[in-house]
Every structure is written in C-alpha cells, then in structure tokens.
Amino acid sequence: MSRRMMSVVVLVVMTGAGAFGQATGAPQTAGPASAEVTAETPRWALDLRRAEIVATGSFPLTLLAARLTYSLLRFAVHGIQDPTSAMTYAPWFLAPPGSPELEFGEKLGIVAGAATLSSLIAFIDYRRGVTEGDPEP
C-alpha cells in the first residue's frame, strides 16, 4: 500500500470516528446485540463469551507479533544462505523498494499462527480462571 493511500485511509478513519460519537445527553438504549447476563445464564456460556472476547481482542497483537517474527526469521535464514542479497529480505519496515512480497501461503501461515496464538491465550485465560476459582456472577 502506498504512503498516499495509507494516509487517505488514516484520514477517513479518524474523521469517521468523530462522526458516530454519541452525545453526552443521549439516552442509553439496549440494542439487539447487547445481551443481559442474568442469574439463569449458564457458566459455560459466560466462559465461552469471555474466551471469545479475549481471543478477538488479542488477535491484532498476535498478528503483529507473528508477522514480525516471521519477517525476522526469513531475514535471518536468507542472510545465512546468501549474505549478499540478505537486505532484499529485510523485515517490512526496513525493506528496500522492490523487495519480494510475501507469498499467499506465507501470509496464510502468519494469520493461522496468529489465530492459534490468540486461541492459546484465551485457553490460558480460561484455565487460570478455573484454577483460581472465579466467583459466580
């Protein structure tokens, strides 16, 4: 993505964020997406919802970590194999113009690794909650 296109995307996102803000005096209404947690809500449903929130929330960070780790490992492997052309495989933030892009399979592997890591984080959060004995809501 070019710098001009990236700046346009950032500008649109930043201006759009203020357009949909809620006024301070507006009444709070519950929409169809909001769910009430009652005493009848089963514990497994609460645990599943928490795992979903943790996995979804951690995904952007794990995606960044997976992409950075893969790029650094790719750079190191190509640097060991052929030190003269190592800079063409530098991580995306150091790569020179015209450097080879990641292939579709590599991108898919990075996303799968990030999703796996996010799921692992959610599972660890669940196990910690079970061992520490979360109080009932």
N, C-alpha and C positions, 0 to 999 in steps of 0.2 A: 504494500500500500504506500503510495507516495506521501510525502510530507503535506502537500496541499490537501489531498483527500483526507488525511488524518486530522488536519486542523479543522476542516469543514465538519467532520463527524463530531469532534470535540465541541465545536461551537454549537451545533444543533442540539447535542445532548445537554449542554449547560443551559442554553436558553429554554429548552423544553422542560427542564426540571422545575423552573420557577413558574411556568405557566399552569402547572397542575397542582400547585400547592394549595392546601386547604386554608381558608380564612380562619382566624382565631375565634371568631364569633359563630362559626357554622355549627349546627347541631351534629352530634356524633350519632351515626346510624350504623346498624349492623347490616352488612351486605350478605349476599348468599354465600360468599366464600368464608365468612367468619363462622367458626363452629364454637358452640358453647361447651365448655367442659363441666360436666355435672358429676354428681356422685355415682351415677349409673355408668359412666364411661369406663370400659374395661381397662385394666392396667396395660395389657398388651397393646392396645390402640394408642395410649399415651406414649409408650416406649417406642412404638413404630413411628409416630409423628415426630418425636424428638430425634430419632435416628435420621429421618428424612431431612429435618432442618439442619442437623449437624453435617450430614453428607453434602447437602446442597450448598451450605454456607462455606464449607472448607474446599469445595471444588475449584474455585478460581485460584486459591493459593496453591493447591496441589498441582494444578495445571501449569502455573508459573514455575514451580519447583521442578516438575517433570521436564518441562521444555528446557530450562536452564541446565539441568543435569545431563540431559541427552546431548545438548549442544556442546557442553564442555567435554563430555566423553568422546563425542565424534571428533572434536578438535584434537584431543589428545591422541586418539587412535591414528588419525591421518598425519599428525605431527611425528609419530613414531615411525609410521610406514614410509612417509616421504616428507622430510623436513623442509624441502624447498617449496612445496606447494601447501604447506600447513595453514598459512594465513587465509587461503581461499575458503577453508572450512572453519573459520573462526565463528564463535557464537554470534547470534543475530545482531547484538548490539555493538560488535566490533568488526563485523564482516565488511569487506570492501564491496563497492558496487560490482555487480555482475557475478557475485559468488553463487554457487549452486544452491538452489532451493531444496527444502526437504521434500522427499517423495511422499505420495499419498499414504503408502504403508507406514512410513516413519511417523507421519502426523497422526495416523490412526493408532499406532502404538503408544504415542505420547498421551493421547486422550484416554486410551484404555488404562494406561498406567496411572493417570491422574484419578480416574473414576475408581480404580481399585484402591488407591491410597485413601481417597475420601471415604470409601466404604469401610476400610480398615479403621480409620479414625472414628467413624460412627460406631463401629462394633466395640472398639476400646472404650468409648464413652459409655456405651450400654453396659459393658462388663464392670466398669468402675461403679456405675450406679447400682448394679445388683449387689456387688460385694460390699459397698458402703451402706447399703440398705436405705435407698431413697424413701423418705416418708410418703405415705399415701396422700394424694391431693385432697 
